[in-house]
Amino acid sequence: MKQMTYAAIAAFTALTAIAAPTAAQSSPQGNWVVEQIGGAATGDRAITMRLEADGRYGGVDGCNRYSGPVRVRGASITFEPGMATRRYCGQERHARYTAFHHALGNATAWRVQGGRLVLLDAGGNVLMRLRR
């Protein structure tokens, strides 16, 4: 009986350690590179985002620099309107950064899955995937 109890405790401890979120998974803070927006790859031009502990976000959208306030509460996230430079970088890049900012404006939730930050809309649909 004692062996079964010890085996059960060991199994529970091992499963809990595997399932428990790490510090990196429990926060979206840090530096990210956008891989997909709406299921489409972002291409060769890097779109970056940094989420700060002080409630700010910012980066480069493939053409322009941007920044603004962000609220993170549990699994909920809200990107408030911010500022961005206004350079024109061609039709393709314009479409990409417009889709990026639209996705940020519609994001209501986040999760880290497979080491990637996933931003979701109110319906649970994936808006964007980012890697470190």
SEFI-526215 format. One line per field, with one value per residue (C-alpha): residue in one letter; x, y, z; residue number from 1. Coordinates in pm, 1 decimal. Layout:
aa	(A_...)
px	(X_...)
py	(Y_...)
pz	(Z_...)
i	(NUM_...)
# end
This chain:
aa	(M_K_Q_M_T_Y_A_A_I_A_A_F_T_A_L_T_A_I_A_A_P_T_A_A_Q_S_S_P_Q_G_N_W_V_V_E_Q_I_G_G_A_A_T_G_D_R_A_I_T_M_R_L_E_A_D_G_R_Y_G_G_V_D_G_C_N_R_Y_S_G_P_V_R_V_R_G_A_S_I_T_F_E_P_G_M_A_T_R_R_Y_C_G_Q_E_R_H_A_R_Y_T_A_F_H_H_A_L_G_N_A_T_A_W_R_V_Q_G_G_R_L_V_L_L_D_A_G_G_N_V_L_M_R_L_R_R)
px	(0.0_283.0_450.3_130.2_96.9_457.5_415.2_98.9_269.3_569.6_345.5_138.6_452.6_598.9_276.8_235.7_592.0_531.9_195.5_287.0_344.6_694.0_759.0_802.3_463.9_278.2_344.9_347.5_621.8_940.7_1060.3_861.2_877.7_549.9_532.1_170.8_-114.9_-452.6_-285.6_-65.4_313.6_459.7_725.8_1084.5_1030.8_1046.4_760.9_872.6_692.1_812.8_569.4_695.0_615.3_514.9_216.2_369.4_416.2_618.4_831.1_862.2_569.9_785.2_797.7_713.6_792.1_492.5_418.4_129.7_-25.0_-126.4_-335.2_-277.8_-503.3_-477.5_-537.3_-699.1_-507.2_-601.4_-376.5_-480.4_-437.3_-86.7_138.3_328.4_552.0_381.4_628.4_493.4_683.7_499.3_166.7_266.4_417.3_128.2_-117.4_94.9_126.8_-241.7_-332.3_-91.1_-243.3_-595.5_-511.1_-368.5_-686.8_-901.6_-692.9_-874.5_-685.2_-340.4_-170.5_176.5_160.4_465.6_689.2_490.3_266.8_-79.5_-317.8_-689.2_-1005.7_-1325.5_-1444.1_-1122.7_-994.8_-617.8_-522.8_-146.8_140.2_473.0_803.7_1082.9)
py	(0.0_239.4_164.3_254.6_576.7_674.5_584.2_795.1_1092.1_1061.2_1043.5_1342.5_1544.8_1462.8_1553.3_1874.3_1979.4_1918.1_2099.4_2390.0_2711.7_2854.5_3223.2_3271.8_3108.7_3300.6_3640.5_3775.8_4023.2_4031.0_4057.0_3888.1_3852.3_3811.2_3488.7_3491.5_3739.1_3581.7_3256.1_3422.1_3425.9_3773.0_3718.4_3832.0_4165.5_4131.2_4269.5_4300.5_4367.8_4423.1_4396.2_4579.2_4515.7_4882.6_4838.9_4957.5_4787.2_4886.1_4774.0_4792.1_4685.8_4607.7_4972.7_5205.8_5225.0_5207.1_5214.2_5243.2_5126.5_4764.1_4612.1_4250.8_4096.0_3720.3_3579.3_3902.3_4161.9_4501.1_4704.1_5067.7_5304.3_5442.4_5624.0_5521.4_5688.0_5732.2_5631.6_5474.6_5157.2_5024.1_4849.4_4504.3_4634.0_4875.7_4585.3_4385.6_4658.9_4750.2_4385.1_4385.4_4695.0_4568.8_4240.4_4427.3_4633.0_4318.5_4113.2_4032.5_3727.0_3569.9_3240.6_3095.8_2772.8_2580.5_2872.9_3111.3_3399.0_3359.8_3656.8_3577.2_3773.9_3767.7_3455.0_3265.4_3291.6_3320.1_3668.4_3646.6_3411.6_3545.2_3379.2_3493.9)
pz	(0.0_86.4_-247.9_-435.9_-236.1_-306.6_-675.0_-696.0_-527.3_-760.0_-1068.2_-954.1_-881.8_-1223.9_-1406.9_-1209.5_-1289.5_-1660.3_-1668.0_-1440.9_-1636.3_-1628.4_-1567.9_-1943.8_-2011.0_-1742.9_-1900.5_-2254.3_-2159.6_-2362.5_-2721.3_-2997.3_-3376.2_-3565.1_-3768.0_-3882.1_-3903.3_-3967.3_-4069.0_-4334.4_-4293.4_-4254.6_-4519.5_-4519.7_-4341.7_-3961.7_-3756.4_-3396.7_-3071.4_-2717.9_-2427.3_-2120.1_-1753.0_-1717.7_-1951.7_-2279.0_-2612.7_-2915.7_-3204.8_-3581.8_-3801.7_-4103.5_-4205.0_-3917.2_-3547.4_-3315.3_-2942.0_-2702.6_-2376.6_-2322.5_-2042.6_-1944.1_-1680.8_-1654.3_-2002.8_-2122.1_-2324.4_-2467.3_-2694.4_-2657.2_-2952.2_-2960.5_-3201.9_-3512.2_-3764.7_-4102.1_-4371.3_-4687.9_-4772.4_-5074.2_-5129.9_-4998.5_-4675.6_-4628.6_-4644.3_-4396.9_-4135.5_-4173.8_-4100.3_-3804.6_-3641.1_-3711.6_-3535.4_-3234.6_-3210.2_-3209.8_-2966.1_-2641.7_-2514.0_-2521.9_-2447.8_-2486.5_-2683.1_-2796.5_-2698.3_-2916.4_-2813.9_-2964.2_-2974.3_-2996.9_-3069.5_-2860.9_-3045.0_-2965.9_-3323.9_-3371.8_-3489.2_-3467.0_-3373.8_-3250.5_-3158.4_-2929.5)
i	(1_2_3_4_5_6_7_8_9_10_11_12_13_14_15_16_17_18_19_20_21_22_23_24_25_26_27_28_29_30_31_32_33_34_35_36_37_38_39_40_41_42_43_44_45_46_47_48_49_50_51_52_53_54_55_56_57_58_59_60_61_62_63_64_65_66_67_68_69_70_71_72_73_74_75_76_77_78_79_80_81_82_83_84_85_86_87_88_89_90_91_92_93_94_95_96_97_98_99_100_101_102_103_104_105_106_107_108_109_110_111_112_113_114_115_116_117_118_119_120_121_122_123_124_125_126_127_128_129_130_131_132)
# end
